[in-house]
Amino acid sequence: MPELSNAISIQNVYKSYGGVEAVQRCSFNVTGGTITGVIGPNGAGKSTLFNILAGLIKADGGDILLGNKYVTGFAPYKMAEMGLMRTFQVAHEYPRMTVLENLKVAPRKQLGLSLFSNWVKWSKIQEEEKKWEEKAIEVLQTLELDGLKGELAGNLSGGQKKLLEFGRILMGEPKIVLLDEISAGISPLLMQKIIGLIQKLNKENDVTFCVIEHNMEIIKQLCNPIIVMVNGEVLVKGTFEEVIVNPDVIEAYLGIRAWE
């Protein structure tokens, strides 16, 4: 069986805010086709690292690769064009657009984004618009938001906004997805449906996921391998069973040393 290549390679990345080192020369790889978990106590640098990967903030140093291409310092739109999408701990929606419109803007490389296409390919743009609207309605039905398709996204509850953000992932047909605390504010029953969608995208569409999550049951159910971050750097990497009994991991979470 051929060795899988890296979807993401993080090489010696660091980021400081004043005298605080949020990410300290962090290095690890995310293998293509995996659902990799990233866990760690609050302040470990997980979300900062995701923001660096997505191009939302610039690292002070180090390199990032998607596949074999260096993307260090790329803007968010460039990362999205290359197939990387992310969600946030606090959902980012377009508040003055409807729920349906929020989904329709997500697909990459739409014909309507080109001024030239708007002049000469108007009929094809209309066909594409119809296709994306039909898909958006299907996504809203899956996420149980179809009754809110005409509602302004800014009026949704926190949990509904998280679902809408995940819906944009489904619409965007990404290659790599960074999920940041996707379960926050979502009912356990609906979260199981989302877990099923993540697993389906991973297996059928070969989408690579990197998941920050505090709910260890979700990490256990979804992720292999798991990377533990502490104080802005990688502490250990392994299976769920390996990391939860690691004395250094227990000390990082509980503040006590676990001796075997």
C-alpha positions, 0 to 999 in steps of 0.5 A: 500500500503506497504511503499517503502524502501530507495534506498540511505540513507545519514547519517551525511556525511561531507567533508572538503577541507582545511578550506572549508566545502563542505558538512556539516553533510548532511542527507537525504534518496532517496526512492526506485523507485523515481526520486529525484531532488537535487537542490541548488546554485553553491557551495552548495555541490551537486556534491561533495556529488554525488562523495562521493556516487559514491565512487570517494572521501571519506567523512571525516565522516558519513555513506552511505547505499544502501538499508540496506547495509553500503557502506561507503568508497566503491571503485567506482567499488564496487558501480558499482557492486552493481548497482549504476552508475553516470554521470558527469557535464563534461562527462567522456569518454574513449577517445581512444576507439570508441563510440561503444566500450565505450558502450560495456564496460558498462554492469556489470559482463560480462563473458569476465572479468573472466580469467577462463571464457575466458578459458572454456566459449569462445563460450558463451563469443562470444554470449554475445559480439554479444548481447551487440554489438546489444544493443549498436547499438540500444542505439546509434540509440536512442541517434542519435549517430549511425553515429559516432559509429566508431569515437574515443570518444575523438573527440566528442563534449561536448554535444555528450559526455554527450549523450554517457555517458547517453548511458553507463547508458542504457547499464549498467542496473543499480539499482540507477543512479546519474545524474549530469547536464545531460541537459548541451550541449544537444538540448531541443528536444533530452533532451525530448527524454532522459527525456522519457527514464529516466521515462521509466527506472523508471517505467518499470525497477524500476530504482531509479534516483537522479538528479542534475539539474539547469534547473528548467523546467526539475526538474519540469517535472521529479522530486518528491520529491526535495531536496534543498542543501545550504552550504553543507547541506539540507535546505528543502525537498518537491514537486516542488510547495512547494520548489519554494515558500519557503522563505529560498529557494528564499533567498538562490538563489536570496540573498533576503528574500521573505516575504509572 
